[in-house]
Amino acid sequence: MKYKVFISLLLSLLLFSCDKEEEIYTPVYPQKIYAVYHEGEEPYPDLPVLYLDHMFYLKKRAPLFFQATGNDQLPFGSDQSVQNSDVQETDVSVGINKCDVPVTITRVSTKSTVGKGRKIRLLPIGDSVGAGYGGQWNCPEGRASVSWSIARQFFMRDKYFDGTMPTVSDFITIGTTNKNTFSVLTDEGIVTCTGYGECRGGWRLSDYLYSRVVEKTENPFYDEDQTGENKFSLAAYLKRFRTHTDNGEPLSTESVTDAYVSTPTHVIIQLGLNDLYNQEYKDQIASLVSRIKEEFPDMIVGLSLTDAFGTAFSKYYPDYDFSSNAMTLLKNNLHYKCWSWNPVLQQLENPAEKIFYIPNYYVQPSAESVPYEISSSGLRTPAYDTSHYHPNSNAHYAWGYQIYAWLKYTLTLI
């Protein structure tokens, strides 16, 4: 009798093992990643890079890696095989171990010499990440601390290498807050640049759309004359706060040092980290984009949402201290939200209407974006904002390059 029970139990175990399905890994991924091609020696050979963490939401460790590299990073490079082409689009097949979903991403590589004589007036609208929180951590000397200004530094280096940006004023980040000062090397020596923005810590899409005042801070885009619930107006903002003509001439004889406002050529909206509900986010981001395009049909709009810092692939980062939850993305709620909502932004892309998705999310360094200090044991240990919200300078640098490359591409469309 006991042998029959044993055989029955053994058969049950075998049937259970046969019925148990292998876990299915379904990625999200960008349609495009932007790059800038420099003739001769490439000054940024390590950019851009796609990170595996942002493609998956994982609750436990997984045997995933890029087949081309054997790890969690896939460099995209900027090579162009076709001569005399300002832009070259190349489809890159991305193989991932244990993932059967075919992934193809287009690398959009624009020549660095594009843009000579063109002017960029960029308006960033965002939250604390856009305001630069965390960007001061692990920031090398000479690098700006926020992605928008880092993008300007890349443009200024092109001026130095290629002569493509004749003056510092050809690329301005505009706004009434987020003053950010940095230096660049030009033919005339070291030049100090100042940029601005409209990014506010803790703000949500609903704050920019519906609120006159948020925690005693005025919403500069609020226009009570707008009909309906959506009170956002870029036109009203320019009417109230403009400091310069679109040619760069100041409107006042008095020096203005706390703002620079003129009609933007580009707007980047990077919001979502503080928002709560999926359907509201979808509706509100569409509403914000729609209002901008109603008022300025030819304005170029970029959409972006970053990710939590950390990684689910600790084995690739032996120099980091993983004893803290601040290092892992496993079961991370903020990462889950960003993983879910970036495809929402991707669906809003409409090049014919000059609406683009900027893949900052996918190129954000994972473990390397954790703000860290070196511990007594020699490991890099999380040192700031263990909530995962505010990545360090490494992330801002990767975002800044992607914004720079996207802006270069858009200059071929104007």
WOFEN-V267033 format. One record per residue. RES is the residue in three letters. D_FIRST is the distance of its C-alpha to the first C-alpha in whole Angstrom. Layout:
BEGIN
res->RES d_first->D_FIRST
res->RES d_first->D_FIRST
END
This chain:
BEGIN
res->MET d_first->0
res->LYS d_first->4
res->TYR d_first->5
res->LYS d_first->5
res->VAL d_first->7
res->PHE d_first->9
res->ILE d_first->10
res->SER d_first->11
res->LEU d_first->13
res->LEU d_first->14
res->LEU d_first->16
res->SER d_first->17
res->LEU d_first->19
res->LEU d_first->20
res->LEU d_first->21
res->PHE d_first->23
res->SER d_first->25
res->CYS d_first->26
res->ASP d_first->27
res->LYS d_first->29
res->GLU d_first->33
res->GLU d_first->35
res->GLU d_first->38
res->ILE d_first->41
res->TYR d_first->44
res->THR d_first->47
res->PRO d_first->50
res->VAL d_first->54
res->TYR d_first->57
res->PRO d_first->61
res->GLN d_first->62
res->LYS d_first->65
res->ILE d_first->66
res->TYR d_first->69
res->ALA d_first->71
res->VAL d_first->75
res->TYR d_first->76
res->HIS d_first->79
res->GLU d_first->81
res->GLY d_first->81
res->GLU d_first->79
res->GLU d_first->76
res->PRO d_first->77
res->TYR d_first->73
res->PRO d_first->71
res->ASP d_first->68
res->LEU d_first->68
res->PRO d_first->67
res->VAL d_first->63
res->LEU d_first->60
res->TYR d_first->57
res->LEU d_first->53
res->ASP d_first->53
res->HIS d_first->55
res->MET d_first->53
res->PHE d_first->50
res->TYR d_first->48
res->LEU d_first->45
res->LYS d_first->43
res->LYS d_first->41
res->ARG d_first->42
res->ALA d_first->42
res->PRO d_first->43
res->LEU d_first->46
res->PHE d_first->49
res->PHE d_first->52
res->GLN d_first->52
res->ALA d_first->56
res->THR d_first->56
res->GLY d_first->52
res->ASN d_first->53
res->ASP d_first->53
res->GLN d_first->57
res->LEU d_first->59
res->PRO d_first->63
res->PHE d_first->64
res->GLY d_first->68
res->SER d_first->71
res->ASP d_first->72
res->GLN d_first->74
res->SER d_first->75
res->VAL d_first->77
res->GLN d_first->81
res->ASN d_first->83
res->SER d_first->80
res->ASP d_first->80
res->VAL d_first->77
res->GLN d_first->74
res->GLU d_first->71
res->THR d_first->68
res->ASP d_first->64
res->VAL d_first->62
res->SER d_first->58
res->VAL d_first->56
res->GLY d_first->53
res->ILE d_first->50
res->ASN d_first->47
res->LYS d_first->44
res->CYS d_first->46
res->ASP d_first->46
res->VAL d_first->49
res->PRO d_first->52
res->VAL d_first->55
res->THR d_first->59
res->ILE d_first->61
res->THR d_first->65
res->ARG d_first->67
res->VAL d_first->70
res->SER d_first->73
res->THR d_first->76
res->LYS d_first->79
res->SER d_first->81
res->THR d_first->84
res->VAL d_first->83
res->GLY d_first->85
res->LYS d_first->88
res->GLY d_first->91
res->ARG d_first->88
res->LYS d_first->88
res->ILE d_first->84
res->ARG d_first->84
res->LEU d_first->81
res->LEU d_first->80
res->PRO d_first->76
res->ILE d_first->75
res->GLY d_first->72
res->ASP d_first->70
res->SER d_first->70
res->VAL d_first->68
res->GLY d_first->71
res->ALA d_first->74
res->GLY d_first->72
res->TYR d_first->70
res->GLY d_first->68
res->GLY d_first->71
res->GLN d_first->73
res->TRP d_first->69
res->ASN d_first->69
res->CYS d_first->72
res->PRO d_first->75
res->GLU d_first->78
res->GLY d_first->80
res->ARG d_first->77
res->ALA d_first->78
res->SER d_first->75
res->VAL d_first->74
res->SER d_first->73
res->TRP d_first->76
res->SER d_first->78
res->ILE d_first->76
res->ALA d_first->77
res->ARG d_first->80
res->GLN d_first->80
res->PHE d_first->79
res->PHE d_first->82
res->MET d_first->84
res->ARG d_first->83
res->ASP d_first->83
res->LYS d_first->87
res->TYR d_first->87
res->PHE d_first->86
res->ASP d_first->87
res->GLY d_first->90
res->THR d_first->88
res->MET d_first->88
res->PRO d_first->92
res->THR d_first->92
res->VAL d_first->90
res->SER d_first->90
res->ASP d_first->89
res->PHE d_first->85
res->ILE d_first->85
res->THR d_first->82
res->ILE d_first->84
res->GLY d_first->83
res->THR d_first->84
res->THR d_first->82
res->ASN d_first->79
res->LYS d_first->82
res->ASN d_first->81
res->THR d_first->84
res->PHE d_first->83
res->SER d_first->85
res->VAL d_first->85
res->LEU d_first->87
res->THR d_first->90
res->ASP d_first->93
res->GLU d_first->95
res->GLY d_first->93
res->ILE d_first->90
res->VAL d_first->90
res->THR d_first->89
res->CYS d_first->87
res->THR d_first->86
res->GLY d_first->83
res->TYR d_first->82
res->GLY d_first->79
res->GLU d_first->78
res->CYS d_first->75
res->ARG d_first->74
res->GLY d_first->71
res->GLY d_first->69
res->TRP d_first->70
res->ARG d_first->68
res->LEU d_first->69
res->SER d_first->70
res->ASP d_first->72
res->TYR d_first->74
res->LEU d_first->74
res->TYR d_first->75
res->SER d_first->76
res->ARG d_first->80
res->VAL d_first->79
res->VAL d_first->75
res->GLU d_first->75
res->LYS d_first->79
res->THR d_first->79
res->GLU d_first->81
res->ASN d_first->79
res->PRO d_first->82
res->PHE d_first->81
res->TYR d_first->81
res->ASP d_first->84
res->GLU d_first->84
res->ASP d_first->86
res->GLN d_first->83
res->THR d_first->82
res->GLY d_first->78
res->GLU d_first->76
res->ASN d_first->76
res->LYS d_first->79
res->PHE d_first->78
res->SER d_first->82
res->LEU d_first->82
res->ALA d_first->86
res->ALA d_first->87
res->TYR d_first->85
res->LEU d_first->88
res->LYS d_first->91
res->ARG d_first->90
res->PHE d_first->89
res->ARG d_first->91
res->THR d_first->93
res->HIS d_first->94
res->THR d_first->94
res->ASP d_first->92
res->ASN d_first->95
res->GLY d_first->94
res->GLU d_first->97
res->PRO d_first->97
res->LEU d_first->98
res->SER d_first->99
res->THR d_first->102
res->GLU d_first->100
res->SER d_first->97
res->VAL d_first->94
res->THR d_first->91
res->ASP d_first->88
res->ALA d_first->88
res->TYR d_first->88
res->VAL d_first->88
res->SER d_first->89
res->THR d_first->87
res->PRO d_first->84
res->THR d_first->83
res->HIS d_first->80
res->VAL d_first->77
res->ILE d_first->74
res->ILE d_first->72
res->GLN d_first->69
res->LEU d_first->67
res->GLY d_first->64
res->LEU d_first->62
res->ASN d_first->63
res->ASP d_first->63
res->LEU d_first->60
res->TYR d_first->59
res->ASN d_first->58
res->GLN d_first->60
res->GLU d_first->63
res->TYR d_first->63
res->LYS d_first->63
res->ASP d_first->66
res->GLN d_first->68
res->ILE d_first->68
res->ALA d_first->69
res->SER d_first->72
res->LEU d_first->73
res->VAL d_first->73
res->SER d_first->75
res->ARG d_first->77
res->ILE d_first->78
res->LYS d_first->79
res->GLU d_first->81
res->GLU d_first->83
res->PHE d_first->83
res->PRO d_first->82
res->ASP d_first->83
res->MET d_first->81
res->ILE d_first->78
res->VAL d_first->75
res->GLY d_first->72
res->LEU d_first->69
res->SER d_first->67
res->LEU d_first->64
res->THR d_first->63
res->ASP d_first->59
res->ALA d_first->58
res->PHE d_first->58
res->GLY d_first->55
res->THR d_first->53
res->ALA d_first->49
res->PHE d_first->49
res->SER d_first->50
res->LYS d_first->49
res->TYR d_first->53
res->TYR d_first->55
res->PRO d_first->54
res->ASP d_first->58
res->TYR d_first->57
res->ASP d_first->55
res->PHE d_first->52
res->SER d_first->51
res->SER d_first->53
res->ASN d_first->52
res->ALA d_first->55
res->MET d_first->54
res->THR d_first->51
res->LEU d_first->51
res->LEU d_first->47
res->LYS d_first->47
res->ASN d_first->50
res->ASN d_first->52
res->LEU d_first->55
res->HIS d_first->54
res->TYR d_first->52
res->LYS d_first->55
res->CYS d_first->57
res->TRP d_first->55
res->SER d_first->54
res->TRP d_first->58
res->ASN d_first->60
res->PRO d_first->59
res->VAL d_first->61
res->LEU d_first->64
res->GLN d_first->63
res->GLN d_first->63
res->LEU d_first->67
res->GLU d_first->68
res->ASN d_first->71
res->PRO d_first->73
res->ALA d_first->76
res->GLU d_first->76
res->LYS d_first->76
res->ILE d_first->73
res->PHE d_first->71
res->TYR d_first->67
res->ILE d_first->68
res->PRO d_first->65
res->ASN d_first->65
res->TYR d_first->61
res->TYR d_first->60
res->VAL d_first->62
res->GLN d_first->62
res->PRO d_first->61
res->SER d_first->58
res->ALA d_first->57
res->GLU d_first->61
res->SER d_first->62
res->VAL d_first->61
res->PRO d_first->64
res->TYR d_first->63
res->GLU d_first->65
res->ILE d_first->64
res->SER d_first->63
res->SER d_first->63
res->SER d_first->60
res->GLY d_first->62
res->LEU d_first->59
res->ARG d_first->61
res->THR d_first->60
res->PRO d_first->60
res->ALA d_first->63
res->TYR d_first->64
res->ASP d_first->63
res->THR d_first->59
res->SER d_first->59
res->HIS d_first->59
res->TYR d_first->62
res->HIS d_first->64
res->PRO d_first->64
res->ASN d_first->66
res->SER d_first->69
res->ASN d_first->67
res->ALA d_first->66
res->HIS d_first->69
res->TYR d_first->70
res->ALA d_first->68
res->TRP d_first->69
res->GLY d_first->72
res->TYR d_first->72
res->GLN d_first->70
res->ILE d_first->73
res->TYR d_first->76
res->ALA d_first->74
res->TRP d_first->74
res->LEU d_first->77
res->LYS d_first->78
res->TYR d_first->77
res->THR d_first->78
res->LEU d_first->82
res->THR d_first->81
res->LEU d_first->81
res->ILE d_first->84
END
